[in-house]
Amino acid sequence: MRAALDEAGYDGGAVWRRMERIAASLLVALRPDVEAALARRHMRGANAFELFRFDFLVDEDAQARHVGSQPPARRVTGLST
C-alpha cells in the first residue's frame, strides 16, 4: 500500500504512520474493557490473548480513516480518527 501511495505522489509512510497512531490510540482506549473482561473470567493477561483487527479507508486525498475494528471499538467515543 505504501508503495502504491508513493507511486501516486502521496507520502505512503505518513499514511501508514497515521494508521499506526490511530490503532495505538484505540488499543489504549480498549485496554480497560479487555482487562475487565479478563477479570470477569478470572483470567490474567499472561494466560490469555486477544486478536484485534483495524479496518481503514484511505480516501482520494490519502487521508486514512478508521472505519471498523474487531472486536468492535464501540466504547470509544469522541476519538478523533
DSSP file (Angstrom, degrees, kcal/mol; ACC not computed):
  #  RESIDUE AA STRUCTURE BP1 BP2  ACC     N-H-->O    O-->H-N    N-H-->O    O-->H-N    TCO  KAPPA ALPHA  PHI   PSI    X-CA   Y-CA   Z-CA
    1    1 A M     >        0   0    0      0, 0.0     4,-2.6     0, 0.0     5,-0.2   0.000 360.0 360.0 360.0 -44.1    0.0    0.0    0.0
    2    2 A R  H  >  +     0   0    0      1,-0.2     4,-2.8     2,-0.2    10,-0.4   0.926 360.0  49.4 -58.4 -43.8    2.8    2.4    0.9
    3    3 A A  H  > S+     0   0    0      1,-0.2     4,-2.7     2,-0.2    -1,-0.2   0.908 110.0  50.7 -63.2 -41.5    4.4    1.8   -2.5
    4    4 A A  H  > S+     0   0    0      2,-0.2     4,-1.5     1,-0.2    -1,-0.2   0.905 112.4  46.9 -63.6 -40.8    1.2    2.4   -4.3
    5    5 A L  H  <>S+     0   0    0     -4,-2.6     5,-2.9     2,-0.2     4,-0.2   0.914 112.1  50.5 -66.0 -42.0    0.6    5.7   -2.5
    6    6 A D  H ><5S+     0   0    0     -4,-2.8     3,-1.6     1,-0.2    -2,-0.2   0.922 109.4  51.0 -60.4 -43.9    4.2    6.7   -3.1
    7    7 A E  H 3<5S+     0   0    0     -4,-2.7    -1,-0.2     1,-0.3    -2,-0.2   0.814 106.8  54.9 -63.8 -30.0    3.8    6.0   -6.8
    8    8 A A  T 3<5S-     0   0    0     -4,-1.5    -1,-0.3    -5,-0.2    -2,-0.2   0.438 127.2-100.0 -83.1   0.5    0.6    8.1   -6.9
    9    9 A G  T < 5S+     0   0    0     -3,-1.6     2,-0.2     1,-0.3    -3,-0.2   0.576  85.4 118.6  94.5  10.5    2.5   11.0   -5.5
   10   10 A Y  S   <S-     0   0    0     -5,-2.9     2,-1.3    -6,-0.2    -1,-0.3  -0.656  75.0-105.1-104.1 164.1    1.5   10.7   -1.8
   11   11 A D     >  -     0   0    0     -2,-0.2     4,-1.9     1,-0.2     3,-0.4  -0.726  35.9-177.1 -88.5  91.5    3.6   10.1    1.2
   12   12 A G  H  > S+     0   0    0     -2,-1.3     4,-2.4   -10,-0.4    -1,-0.2   0.841  80.3  57.0 -59.7 -35.5    2.8    6.4    1.9
   13   13 A G  H  > S+     0   0    0      1,-0.2     4,-2.4     2,-0.2    -1,-0.2   0.885 105.9  50.0 -63.2 -39.3    4.9    6.4    5.0
   14   14 A A  H  > S+     0   0    0     -3,-0.4     4,-2.1     2,-0.2    -2,-0.2   0.894 110.3  49.8 -67.3 -40.1    2.9    9.2    6.5
   15   15 A V  H  X S+     0   0    0     -4,-1.9     4,-2.1     2,-0.2    -2,-0.2   0.932 111.9  48.7 -63.6 -44.6   -0.4    7.5    5.8
   16   16 A W  H  X S+     0   0    0     -4,-2.4     4,-2.2     1,-0.2    -2,-0.2   0.910 109.9  51.3 -61.6 -43.5    1.0    4.3    7.4
   17   17 A R  H  X S+     0   0    0     -4,-2.4     4,-2.4     1,-0.2    -1,-0.2   0.878 107.9  53.1 -63.2 -37.3    2.2    6.2   10.5
   18   18 A R  H  X S+     0   0    0     -4,-2.1     4,-2.4     2,-0.2    -1,-0.2   0.924 108.8  49.1 -63.0 -43.1   -1.3    7.8   10.9
   19   19 A M  H  X S+     0   0    0     -4,-2.1     4,-2.6     1,-0.2    -2,-0.2   0.891 110.1  51.8 -63.8 -38.2   -2.9    4.4   10.8
   20   20 A E  H  X S+     0   0    0     -4,-2.2     4,-2.5     2,-0.2    -1,-0.2   0.913 110.1  48.9 -62.8 -42.3   -0.4    3.2   13.4
   21   21 A R  H  X S+     0   0    0     -4,-2.4     4,-2.4     2,-0.2    -2,-0.2   0.909 111.8  48.7 -64.8 -41.5   -1.3    6.2   15.7
   22   22 A I  H  X S+     0   0    0     -4,-2.4     4,-2.3     2,-0.2    -2,-0.2   0.941 112.7  47.6 -63.0 -46.9   -5.0    5.5   15.3
   23   23 A A  H  X S+     0   0    0     -4,-2.6     4,-2.4     1,-0.2    -2,-0.2   0.907 112.0  50.1 -61.4 -42.2   -4.6    1.8   16.1
   24   24 A A  H  X S+     0   0    0     -4,-2.5     4,-2.3     2,-0.2    -1,-0.2   0.909 110.1  50.4 -63.3 -41.6   -2.4    2.6   19.1
   25   25 A S  H  X S+     0   0    0     -4,-2.4     4,-2.1     1,-0.2    -1,-0.2   0.898 111.0  49.2 -62.9 -40.5   -5.0    5.1   20.4
   26   26 A L  H  X S+     0   0    0     -4,-2.3     4,-2.3     2,-0.2    -2,-0.2   0.902 109.5  51.4 -66.0 -40.7   -7.8    2.6   20.0
   27   27 A L  H  X S+     0   0    0     -4,-2.4     4,-1.2     2,-0.2    -2,-0.2   0.909 110.1  49.2 -63.1 -41.3   -5.8   -0.1   21.9
   28   28 A V  H  < S+     0   0    0     -4,-2.3     3,-0.3     1,-0.2    -1,-0.2   0.918 113.1  47.6 -62.4 -42.5   -5.1    2.3   24.7
   29   29 A A  H  < S+     0   0    0     -4,-2.1     4,-0.4     1,-0.2    -2,-0.2   0.838 113.6  47.7 -68.5 -32.2   -8.8    3.2   24.9
   30   30 A L  H  X S+     0   0    0     -4,-2.3     4,-2.2     1,-0.2     3,-0.5   0.650  86.9  90.0 -82.7 -15.7   -9.9   -0.5   24.7
   31   31 A R  H  X S+     0   0    0     -4,-1.2     4,-2.9    -3,-0.3     5,-0.2   0.882  83.8  51.8 -53.1 -47.2   -7.4   -1.7   27.4
   32   32 A P  H  > S+     0   0    0      0, 0.0     4,-2.4     0, 0.0    -1,-0.2   0.902 111.1  48.9 -58.8 -39.0   -9.8   -1.1   30.4
   33   33 A D  H  > S+     0   0    0     -3,-0.5     4,-2.3    -4,-0.4    -2,-0.2   0.907 112.2  47.9 -65.6 -41.3  -12.5   -3.2   28.6
   34   34 A V  H  X S+     0   0    0     -4,-2.2     4,-2.2     2,-0.2    -1,-0.2   0.927 113.0  48.1 -65.7 -44.2  -10.1   -6.0   27.9
   35   35 A E  H  X S+     0   0    0     -4,-2.9     4,-2.2    -5,-0.2    -2,-0.2   0.894 111.7  50.3 -64.0 -39.1   -8.8   -6.0   31.5
   36   36 A A  H  X S+     0   0    0     -4,-2.4     4,-2.4    -5,-0.2    -1,-0.2   0.899 109.7  50.6 -65.4 -40.4  -12.4   -6.0   32.8
   37   37 A A  H  X S+     0   0    0     -4,-2.3     4,-1.2     1,-0.2    -2,-0.2   0.900 110.6  49.2 -64.7 -40.1  -13.3   -9.0   30.6
   38   38 A L  H  <>S+     0   0    0     -4,-2.2     5,-3.2     1,-0.2     3,-0.3   0.913 110.8  50.4 -63.8 -41.8  -10.3  -10.9   31.8
   39   39 A A  H ><5S+     0   0    0     -4,-2.2     3,-1.6     1,-0.2    -2,-0.2   0.896 106.0  55.3 -64.4 -40.2  -11.2  -10.2   35.4
   40   40 A R  H 3<5S+     0   0    0     -4,-2.4    -1,-0.2     1,-0.3    -2,-0.2   0.817 112.1  43.9 -61.8 -29.1  -14.8  -11.4   34.9
   41   41 A R  T 3<5S-     0   0    0     -4,-1.2    -1,-0.3    -3,-0.3    -2,-0.2   0.310 115.0-118.1 -97.3   8.2  -13.4  -14.7   33.6
   42   42 A H  T < 5 +     0   0    0     -3,-1.6     2,-0.3     1,-0.2    -3,-0.2   0.887  69.2 139.0  55.8  42.1  -10.8  -14.8   36.4
   43   43 A M      < -     0   0    0     -5,-3.2     2,-0.3    -6,-0.1    -1,-0.2  -0.842  45.5-142.0-114.9 152.6   -8.0  -14.7   33.9
   44   44 A R    >   -     0   0    0     -2,-0.3     3,-2.3    -3,-0.1     4,-0.3  -0.820  29.2-110.5-109.7 154.8   -4.8  -12.9   34.0
   45   45 A G  G >  S+     0   0    0     -2,-0.3     3,-1.0     1,-0.3    -1,-0.1   0.788 116.6  59.6 -54.0 -31.6   -3.2  -11.2   31.0
   46   46 A A  G 3  S+     0   0    0      1,-0.2    -1,-0.3     3,-0.0     3,-0.0   0.678 105.4  50.5 -72.6 -15.6   -0.4  -13.8   30.9
   47   47 A N  G <  S+     0   0    0     -3,-2.3     2,-0.3     2,-0.0    -1,-0.2   0.368 114.1  36.5-102.6   4.1   -2.9  -16.6   30.4
   48   48 A A    <   -     0   0    0     -3,-1.0     2,-0.3    -4,-0.3   -10,-0.0  -0.958  57.2-160.7-150.0 163.0   -4.9  -15.1   27.5
   49   49 A F        -     0   0    0     -2,-0.3     2,-0.4     2,-0.0    -3,-0.0  -0.980   7.2-151.2-145.1 159.6   -4.5  -13.1   24.4
   50   50 A E        -     0   0    0     -2,-0.3     2,-0.4     2,-0.0    -2,-0.0  -0.996  11.2-142.5-131.8 135.4   -6.9  -11.1   22.2
   51   51 A L        -     0   0    0     -2,-0.4     2,-0.4     2,-0.0    -2,-0.0  -0.825  18.1-164.8 -97.5 137.5   -6.6  -10.5   18.5
   52   52 A F        -     0   0    0     -2,-0.4     2,-0.4    17,-0.0    17,-0.0  -0.940   7.5-167.0-122.2 143.8   -7.5   -7.1   17.1
   53   53 A R  E     -A   70   0A   0     17,-2.2    17,-2.3    -2,-0.4     2,-0.5  -0.998   4.5-163.0-128.0 135.5   -8.2   -6.1   13.5
   54   54 A F  E     -A   69   0A   0     -2,-0.4     2,-0.4    15,-0.2    15,-0.2  -0.978   5.7-155.1-120.1 128.3   -8.4   -2.5   12.4
   55   55 A D  E     -A   68   0A   0     13,-3.2    12,-2.8    -2,-0.5    13,-1.2  -0.867  14.0-173.5-104.8 134.5  -10.0   -1.5    9.1
   56   56 A F  E     -A   66   0A   0     -2,-0.4     2,-0.5    10,-0.2    10,-0.2  -0.923  17.0-151.0-126.6 150.9   -9.1    1.7    7.4
   57   57 A L  E     -A   65   0A   0      8,-2.6     8,-2.4    -2,-0.3     2,-0.6  -0.986   9.2-156.8-116.3 130.0  -10.3    3.6    4.4
   58   58 A V  E     -A   64   0A   0     -2,-0.5     6,-0.2     6,-0.2     4,-0.0  -0.940  19.3-150.6-108.1 115.4   -7.8    5.7    2.5
   59   59 A D    >   -     0   0    0      4,-2.0     3,-2.2    -2,-0.6     4,-0.0  -0.074  34.4 -86.2 -81.2-177.8   -9.7    8.4    0.6
   60   60 A E  T 3  S+     0   0    0      1,-0.3    -1,-0.1     2,-0.1    -2,-0.0   0.651 129.4  54.9 -65.6 -14.9   -8.7   10.2   -2.6
   61   61 A D  T 3  S-     0   0    0      2,-0.1    -1,-0.3   -51,-0.0     3,-0.1   0.216 119.7-109.8 -99.1  13.4   -6.7   12.7   -0.6
   62   62 A A    <   +     0   0    0     -3,-2.2     2,-0.6     1,-0.2    -2,-0.1   0.831  68.3 149.5  61.5  35.6   -4.7    9.9    1.0
   63   63 A Q        -     0   0    0    -45,-0.0    -4,-2.0    -4,-0.0     2,-0.4  -0.895  41.2-138.8 -99.7 121.9   -6.3   10.5    4.4
   64   64 A A  E     -A   58   0A   0     -2,-0.6     2,-0.4    -6,-0.2    -6,-0.2  -0.647  21.4-173.6 -82.5 132.6   -6.6    7.4    6.5
   65   65 A R  E     -A   57   0A   0     -8,-2.4    -8,-2.6    -2,-0.4     2,-0.5  -0.991  25.8-125.4-127.4 134.3   -9.9    6.9    8.4
   66   66 A H  E     +A   56   0A   0     -2,-0.4   -10,-0.2    15,-0.4     3,-0.1  -0.667  34.3 168.6 -76.0 125.7  -10.7    4.2   10.9
   67   67 A V  E     -     0   0A   0    -12,-2.8     2,-0.3    -2,-0.5   -11,-0.2   0.473  56.6  -9.6-119.2  -6.0  -13.8    2.5    9.7
   68   68 A G  E     -A   55   0A   0    -13,-1.2   -13,-3.2     2,-0.0    -1,-0.4  -0.943  49.7-155.2 178.1 162.0  -14.1   -0.6   11.8
   69   69 A S  E     -A   54   0A   0     -2,-0.3   -15,-0.2   -15,-0.2     4,-0.1  -0.970  24.0-114.9-144.8 156.2  -12.5   -2.9   14.4
   70   70 A Q  E    S+A   53   0A   0    -17,-2.3   -17,-2.2    -2,-0.3    -2,-0.0  -0.941 112.3  32.5-134.2 115.8  -12.7   -6.4   15.5
   71   71 A P  S    S-     0   0    0      0, 0.0    -1,-0.2     0, 0.0   -18,-0.1   0.592 120.8-104.5 -66.9 160.2  -13.7   -6.6   18.3
   72   72 A P        -     0   0    0      0, 0.0     2,-0.6     0, 0.0     3,-0.3  -0.243  16.9-141.3 -59.3 139.7  -15.8   -3.5   17.8
   73   73 A A    >   +     0   0    0      1,-0.2     3,-1.3     2,-0.1    -3,-0.0  -0.286  51.7 141.6 -92.5  47.4  -14.5   -0.4   19.4
   74   74 A R  T 3   +     0   0    0     -2,-0.6    -1,-0.2     1,-0.3     0, 0.0   0.730  63.6  59.5 -67.5 -21.8  -18.0    0.7   20.4
   75   75 A R  T 3  S+     0   0    0     -3,-0.3     2,-0.7     2,-0.0    -1,-0.3   0.716  84.0  93.5 -77.3 -19.3  -16.9    2.1   23.8
   76   76 A V    <   +     0   0    0     -3,-1.3     2,-0.4     2,-0.0    -3,-0.1  -0.640  54.0 165.8 -80.7 113.9  -14.5    4.5   22.1
   77   77 A T        +     0   0    0     -2,-0.7     3,-0.1     1,-0.1    -2,-0.0  -0.960  56.8  19.1-128.7 147.9  -16.3    7.8   21.7
   78   78 A G  S    S+     0   0    0     -2,-0.4     2,-0.7     1,-0.3    -1,-0.1   0.580  80.7 143.3  74.5   9.1  -15.0   11.3   20.8
   79   79 A L        -     0   0    0     -3,-0.1     2,-0.7     1,-0.0    -1,-0.3  -0.733  49.5-134.9 -85.5 118.6  -11.8    9.8   19.5
   80   80 A S              0   0    0     -2,-0.7    -1,-0.0     1,-0.2    -3,-0.0  -0.615 360.0 360.0 -75.7 114.1  -10.6   11.8   16.5
   81   81 A T              0   0    0     -2,-0.7   -15,-0.4   -15,-0.1    -1,-0.2   0.349 360.0 360.0-115.4 360.0   -9.6    9.3   13.8
